[in-house]
Amino acid sequence: MSNASSVLRFYYDPVTEVERAMEEALVASAISDRPSVIRPRMDIHENKQTNTVTMVFELPGMKSMDIVIDVQQNRLTVSGEFTRSASLDESGYILRERRMGKFFRTLQISAGVKPEEVTAQMEDGLLIVTHPKVSAEQHTHRITIK
């Protein structure tokens, strides 16, 4: 099994992807003002040279102060809320395709990653979160027998 497939199996959640596909199909077929939970699209990249994993989340229009990142029990959760602009008259919309509402994404991360080892930055509507793949304490140490 290739290393890429093991990383994908570790992070990929097929149930989440099926739920997202069904929700997008329903939204496309009917206009609804009902609140829904949004799961932002993302990419995951592993860098073997730096021993890091980088996750890139699409969050267009979001400000870093409106995003929450939590690390707890080997899970990283990114959450926040897309809001409507108060400057536009609600009755004037002819078409509204941008999704509004709360969003979250929860992912399993390497065991032993400490919250202070996770870094995040916003860049052109992309949230970039990086953490070590294996913390220094988890590297295998060979013991010499005397």
Contact map, one row per residue, 1 for C-alpha under 8 A:
11101100000000000000000000000000000000000000000000000000000000000000000000000000000000000000000000000000000000000000000000000000000000000000000000
11111100000000000000000000000000000000000000000000000000000000000000000000000000000000000000000000000000000000000000000000000000000000000000000000
11111110000000000000000000000000000000000000000000000000000000000000000000000000000000000000000000000000000000000000000000000000000000000000000000
01111111000000000000000000000000000000000000000000000000000000000000000000000000000000000000000000000000000000000000000000000000000000000000000000
11111111100000000000000000000000000000000000000000000000000000000000000000000000000000000000000000000000000000000000000000000000000000000000000000
11111111110000000000000000000000000000000000000000000000000000000000000000000000000000000000000000000000000000000000000000000000000000000000000000
00111111111000000000000000000000000000000000010000000000000000000000000000000000000000000000000000000000000000000000000000000000000000000000000000
00011111111100000000000000000000000000000000000000000000000000000000000000000000000000000000000000000000000000000000000000000000000000000000000000
00001111111110000000000000000000000000000000000000000000000000000000000000000000000000000000000000000000000000000000000000000000000000000000000000
00000111111100000000000000000000000000000000000000000000000000000000000000000000000000000000000000000000000100000000000000000000000000000000000000
00000011111110000000000000000000000000000000000000000000000000000000000000000000000000000000000000000000001110000000000000000000000000000000000000
00000001111111000000000000000000000000000000000000000000000000000000000000000000000000000000000000000000000000000000000000000000000000000000000000
00000000101111111000000000000000000000000000000000000000000000000000000000000000000000000000000000000000000000000000000000000000000000000000000000
00000000000111111100000000000000000000000000000000000000000000000000000000000000000000000000000000000000000000000000000000000000000000000000000000
00000000000011111110000000000000000000000000000000000000000000000000000000000000000000000000000000000000000000000000000000000000000000000000000000
00000000000011111111000000000000000000000000000000000000000000000000000000000000000000000000000000000000000000000000000000000000000000000000000000
00000000000011111111100000000000000000000000000000000000000000000000000000000000000000000000000000000000000000000000000000000000000000000000000000
00000000000001111111110000000000000000000000000000000000000000000000000000000000000000000000000000000000000000000000000000000000000000000000000000
00000000000000111111111000000000000000000000000000000000000000000000000000000000000000000000000000000000000000000000000000000000000000000000000000
00000000000000011111111100000000000000100000000000000000000000000000000000000000000000000000000000000000000000000000000000000000000000000000000000
00000000000000001111111110000000000000000000000000000000000000000000000000000000000000000000000000000000000000000000000000000000000000000000000000
00000000000000000111111111000000000000000000000000000000000000000000000000000000000000000000000000000000000000000000000000000000000000000000000000
00000000000000000011111111100000000000000000000000000000000000000000000000000000000000000000000000000000000000000000000000000000000000000000000000
00000000000000000001111111110000000000000000000000000000000000000000000000000000000000000000000000000000000000000000000000000000000000000000000000
00000000000000000000111111111000000000000000000000000000000000000000000000000000000000000000000000000000000000000000000000000000000000000000000000
00000000000000000000011111111100000000000000000000000000000000000000000000000000000000000000000000000000000000000000000000000000000000000000000000
00000000000000000000001111111111000000000000000000000000000000000000000000000000000000000000000000000000000000000000000000000000000000000000000000
00000000000000000000000111111110000000000000000000000000000000000000000000000000000000000000000000000000000000000000000000000000000000000000000000
00000000000000000000000011111110000000000000000000000000000000000000000000000000000000000000000000000000000000000000000000000000000000000000000000
00000000000000000000000001111111000000000000000000000000000000000000000000000000000000000000000000000000000000000000000000000000000000000000000000
00000000000000000000000000111111100000000000000000000000000000000000000000000000000000000000000000000000000000000000000000000000000000000000000000
00000000000000000000000000100111110000000000000000000000000000000000000000000000000000000000000000000000000000000000000000000000000000000000000000
00000000000000000000000000000011111000000000000000000000000000000000000000000000000000000000000000000000000000000000000000000000000000000000000000
00000000000000000000000000000001111100000000000000000000000000000000000000000000000000000000000000000000000000000000000000000000000000000000000000
00000000000000000000000000000000111110000000000000000000000000000000000000000000000000000000000000011000000000000000000000000000000000000000000000
00000000000000000000000000000000011111000000000000000000000000000000000000000000000000000000000000001100000000000000000000000000000000000000000000
00000000000000000000000000000000001111100000000000000000000000000000000000000000000000000000000000001111000000000000000000000000000000000000000000
00000000000000000000000000000000000111110000000000000000000000000000000000000000000000000000000000101111000000000000000000000000000000000000000000
00000000000000000001000000000000000011111000000000000000000000000000000000000000000000000000000000000011100000000000000000000000000000000000000000
00000000000000000000000000000000000001111100000000000000111000000000000000000000000000000000000000000011100000000000000000000000000000000000000000
00000000000000000000000000000000000000111110000000000000110000000000000000000000000000000000000000000000000000000000000000000000000000000000000000
00000000000000000000000000000000000000011111000000000011110000000000000000000000000000000000000000000000000000000000000000000000000000000000000000
00000000000000000000000000000000000000001111100000000011100000000000000000000000000000000000000000000000000000000000000000000000000000000000000000
00000000000000000000000000000000000000000111110000001111000000000000000000000000000000000000000000000000000000000000000000000000000000000000000000
00000000000000000000000000000000000000000011111000001110000000000000000000000000000000000000000000000000000000000000000000000000000000000000000000
00000010000000000000000000000000000000000001111100111100000000000000000000000000000000000000000000000000000000000000000000000000000010000000000000
00000000000000000000000000000000000000000000111111111100000000000000000000000000000000000000000000000000000000000000000000000000000000000000000000
00000000000000000000000000000000000000000000011111110000000000000000000000000000000000000000000000000000000000000000000000000000000000000000000000
00000000000000000000000000000000000000000000001111100000000000000000000000000000000000000000000000000000000000000000000000000000000000000000000000
00000000000000000000000000000000000000000000001111110000000000000000000000000000000000000000000000000000000000000000000000000000000000000000000000
00000000000000000000000000000000000000000000011111111000000000000000000000000000000000000000000000000000000000000000000000000000000111000000000000
00000000000000000000000000000000000000000000011101111100000000000000000000000000000000000000000000000000000000000000000000000000011111000000000000
00000000000000000000000000000000000000000001111000111110000000000000000000000000000000000000000000000000000000000000000000000000011110000000000000
00000000000000000000000000000000000000000001111000011111000000000000000000000000000000000000000000000000000000000000000000000001111000000000000000
00000000000000000000000000000000000000000111100000001111100000000000000000000000000000000000000000000000000000000000000000000001110000000000000000
00000000000000000000000000000000000000000111000000000111110000000000000000000000000000000000000000000000000000000000000000000111100000000000000000
00000000000000000000000000000000000000011110000000000011111000000000000000000000000000000000000000000000000000000000000000000111000000000000000000
00000000000000000000000000000000000000011100000000000001111100000000000000000000000000000000000000000000000000000000000000001110000000000000000000
00000000000000000000000000000000000000010000000000000000111111000000000000000000000000000000000000000000000000000000000000001110000000000000000000
00000000000000000000000000000000000000000000000000000000011111000000000000000000000000000000000000000000000000000000000000011100000000000000000000
00000000000000000000000000000000000000000000000000000000001111100000000000000000000000000000000000000000000000000000000000001000000000000000000000
00000000000000000000000000000000000000000000000000000000001111110110000000000000010000000000000000000000000000000000000000001000000000000000000000
00000000000000000000000000000000000000000000000000000000000011111110000000000000000000000000000000000000000000000000000001000000000000000000000000
00000000000000000000000000000000000000000000000000000000000001111110000000000000000000000000000000000000000000000000000011000000000000000000000000
00000000000000000000000000000000000000000000000000000000000000111111000000000000000000000000000000000000000000000000000000000000000000000000000000
00000000000000000000000000000000000000000000000000000000000001111111000000000001100000000000000000000000000000000000000000000000000000000000000000
00000000000000000000000000000000000000000000000000000000000001111111100000000111100000000000000000000000000000000000000000000000000000000000000000
00000000000000000000000000000000000000000000000000000000000000001111110000001111000000000000000000000000000000000000000000000000000000000000000000
00000000000000000000000000000000000000000000000000000000000000000011111000011110000000000000000000000000000000000000000000000000000000000000000000
00000000000000000000000000000000000000000000000000000000000000000001111100011100000000000000000000000000000000000000000000000000000000000000000000
00000000000000000000000000000000000000000000000000000000000000000000111111111000000000000000000000000000000000000010000000000000000000000000000000
00000000000000000000000000000000000000000000000000000000000000000000011111110000000000000000000000000000000000000000000000000000000000000000000000
00000000000000000000000000000000000000000000000000000000000000000000001111100000000000000000000000000000000000000000000000000000000000000000000000
00000000000000000000000000000000000000000000000000000000000000000000001111110000000000000000000000000000000111111000000000000000000000000000000000
00000000000000000000000000000000000000000000000000000000000000000000001111111000000000000000000000000000011110000000000000000000000000000000000000
00000000000000000000000000000000000000000000000000000000000000000000111101111100000000000000000000000000011110000000000000000000000000000000000000
00000000000000000000000000000000000000000000000000000000000000000001111000111110000000000000000000000001111000000000000000000000000000000000000000
00000000000000000000000000000000000000000000000000000000000000000011110000011111000000000000000000000001110000000000000000000000000000000000000000
00000000000000000000000000000000000000000000000000000000000000000011100000001111100000000000000000000111100000000000000000000000000000000000000000
00000000000000000000000000000000000000000000000000000000000000000111000000000111110000000000000000000111000000000000000000000000000000000000000000
00000000000000000000000000000000000000000000000000000000000000000110000000000011111000000000000000011110000000000000000000000000000000000000000000
00000000000000000000000000000000000000000000000000000000000001000000000000000001111100000000000000111110000000000000000000000000000000000000000000
00000000000000000000000000000000000000000000000000000000000000000000000000000000111110000000000000011000000000000000000000000000000000000000000000
00000000000000000000000000000000000000000000000000000000000000000000000000000000011111000000000000010000000000000000000000000000000000000000000000
00000000000000000000000000000000000000000000000000000000000000000000000000000000001111110000000000000000000000000000000000000000000000000000000000
00000000000000000000000000000000000000000000000000000000000000000000000000000000000111111000000000000000000000000000000000000000000000000000000000
00000000000000000000000000000000000000000000000000000000000000000000000000000000000011111000000000000000000000000000000000000000000000000000000000
00000000000000000000000000000000000000000000000000000000000000000000000000000000000011111101000000000000000000000000000000000000000000000000000000
00000000000000000000000000000000000000000000000000000000000000000000000000000000000001111111100000000000000000000000000000000000000000000000000000
00000000000000000000000000000000000000000000000000000000000000000000000000000000000000011111100000000000000000000000000000000000000000000000000000
00000000000000000000000000000000000000000000000000000000000000000000000000000000000000001111100000000000000000000000000000000000000000000000000000
00000000000000000000000000000000000000000000000000000000000000000000000000000000000000011111110000000000000000000000000000000000000000000000000000
00000000000000000000000000000000000000000000000000000000000000000000000000000000000000001111111100000000000000000000000000000000000000000000000000
00000000000000000000000000000000000000000000000000000000000000000000000000000000000000000001111100000000000000000000000000000000000000000000000000
00000000000000000000000000000000000000000000000000000000000000000000000000000000000000000000111110000000000000000000000000000000000000000000000000
00000000000000000000000000000000000000000000000000000000000000000000000000000000000000000000111111000000000000000000000000000000000000000000000000
00000000000000000000000000000000000000000000000000000000000000000000000000000000000000000000001111100000000000000000000000000000000000000000000000
00000000000000000000000000000000000000000000000000000000000000000000000000000000000000000000000111110000000000000000000000000000000000000000000000
00000000000000000000000000000000000001000000000000000000000000000000000000000000010000000000000011111000000000000000000000000000000000000000000000
00000000000000000000000000000000001000000000000000000000000000000000000000000000111100000000000001111100000000000000000000000000000000000000000000
00000000000000000000000000000000001111000000000000000000000000000000000000000000111000000000000000111110000000000000000000000000000000000000000000
00000000000000000000000000000000000111000000000000000000000000000000000000000011110000000000000000011111000000000000000000000000000000000000000000
00000000000000000000000000000000000011110000000000000000000000000000000000000011110000000000000000001111100000000000000000000000000000000000000000
00000000000000000000000000000000000011110000000000000000000000000000000000001111000000000000000000000111110000000000000000000000000000000000000000
00000000000000000000000000000000000000110000000000000000000000000000000000001110000000000000000000000011111000000000000000000000000000000000000000
00000000000000000000000000000000000000000000000000000000000000000000000000111100000000000000000000000001111100000000000000000000000000000000000000
00000000001000000000000000000000000000000000000000000000000000000000000000111000000000000000000000000000111110000000000000000000000000000000000000
00000000011000000000000000000000000000000000000000000000000000000000000001110000000000000000000000000000011111000000000000000000000000000000000000
00000000001000000000000000000000000000000000000000000000000000000000000001110000000000000000000000000000001111101000000000000000000010000000000000
00000000000000000000000000000000000000000000000000000000000000000000000001000000000000000000000000000000000111111000000000000000000111100000000000
00000000000000000000000000000000000000000000000000000000000000000000000001000000000000000000000000000000000011111000000000000000000001000000000000
00000000000000000000000000000000000000000000000000000000000000000000000001000000000000000000000000000000000001111100000000000000000001101100000000
00000000000000000000000000000000000000000000000000000000000000000000000001000000000000000000000000000000000011111110110000000000001111100000000000
00000000000000000000000000000000000000000000000000000000000000000000000000000000000000000000000000000000000000011111110000000000000000000000000000
00000000000000000000000000000000000000000000000000000000000000000000001000000000000000000000000000000000000000001111110000000000000000000000000000
00000000000000000000000000000000000000000000000000000000000000000000000000000000000000000000000000000000000000000111111000000000000000000000000000
00000000000000000000000000000000000000000000000000000000000000000000000000000000000000000000000000000000000000001111111000000000001100000000000000
00000000000000000000000000000000000000000000000000000000000000000000000000000000000000000000000000000000000000001111111100000000111100000000000000
00000000000000000000000000000000000000000000000000000000000000000000000000000000000000000000000000000000000000000001111110000000111000000000000000
00000000000000000000000000000000000000000000000000000000000000000000000000000000000000000000000000000000000000000000011111000011110000000000000000
00000000000000000000000000000000000000000000000000000000000000010000000000000000000000000000000000000000000000000000001111100011100000000000000000
00000000000000000000000000000000000000000000000000000000000000110000000000000000000000000000000000000000000000000000000111111111000000000000000000
00000000000000000000000000000000000000000000000000000000000000000000000000000000000000000000000000000000000000000000000011111111000000000000000000
00000000000000000000000000000000000000000000000000000000000100000000000000000000000000000000000000000000000000000000000001111100000000000000000000
00000000000000000000000000000000000000000000000000000000011111000000000000000000000000000000000000000000000000000000000001111110000000000000000000
00000000000000000000000000000000000000000000000000000001111100000000000000000000000000000000000000000000000000000000000001111111000000000000000000
00000000000000000000000000000000000000000000000000000001111000000000000000000000000000000000000000000000000000000000000111101111100000000000000000
00000000000000000000000000000000000000000000000000000111100000000000000000000000000000000000000000000000000000000000000111100111110000000000000000
00000000000000000000000000000000000000000000000000000111000000000000000000000000000000000000000000000000000000000000011110000011111000000000000000
00000000000000000000000000000000000000000000000000011110000000000000000000000000000000000000000000000000000000000000011100000001111100000000000000
00000000000000000000000000000000000000000000000000011100000000000000000000000000000000000000000000000000000000001000111000000000111110000000000000
00000000000000000000000000000000000000000000000000111000000000000000000000000000000000000000000000000000000001001000110000000000011111100000000000
00000000000000000000000000000000000000000000010000111000000000000000000000000000000000000000000000000000000011001000000000000000001111100000000000
00000000000000000000000000000000000000000000000000110000000000000000000000000000000000000000000000000000000001111000000000000000000111110110000000
00000000000000000000000000000000000000000000000000000000000000000000000000000000000000000000000000000000000001011000000000000000000111111110000000
00000000000000000000000000000000000000000000000000000000000000000000000000000000000000000000000000000000000000000000000000000000000001111110000000
00000000000000000000000000000000000000000000000000000000000000000000000000000000000000000000000000000000000000010000000000000000000000111110000000
00000000000000000000000000000000000000000000000000000000000000000000000000000000000000000000000000000000000000010000000000000000000001111111000000
00000000000000000000000000000000000000000000000000000000000000000000000000000000000000000000000000000000000000000000000000000000000001111111100000
00000000000000000000000000000000000000000000000000000000000000000000000000000000000000000000000000000000000000000000000000000000000000000111110000
00000000000000000000000000000000000000000000000000000000000000000000000000000000000000000000000000000000000000000000000000000000000000000011111000
00000000000000000000000000000000000000000000000000000000000000000000000000000000000000000000000000000000000000000000000000000000000000000001111100
00000000000000000000000000000000000000000000000000000000000000000000000000000000000000000000000000000000000000000000000000000000000000000000111110
00000000000000000000000000000000000000000000000000000000000000000000000000000000000000000000000000000000000000000000000000000000000000000000011111
00000000000000000000000000000000000000000000000000000000000000000000000000000000000000000000000000000000000000000000000000000000000000000000001111
00000000000000000000000000000000000000000000000000000000000000000000000000000000000000000000000000000000000000000000000000000000000000000000000111
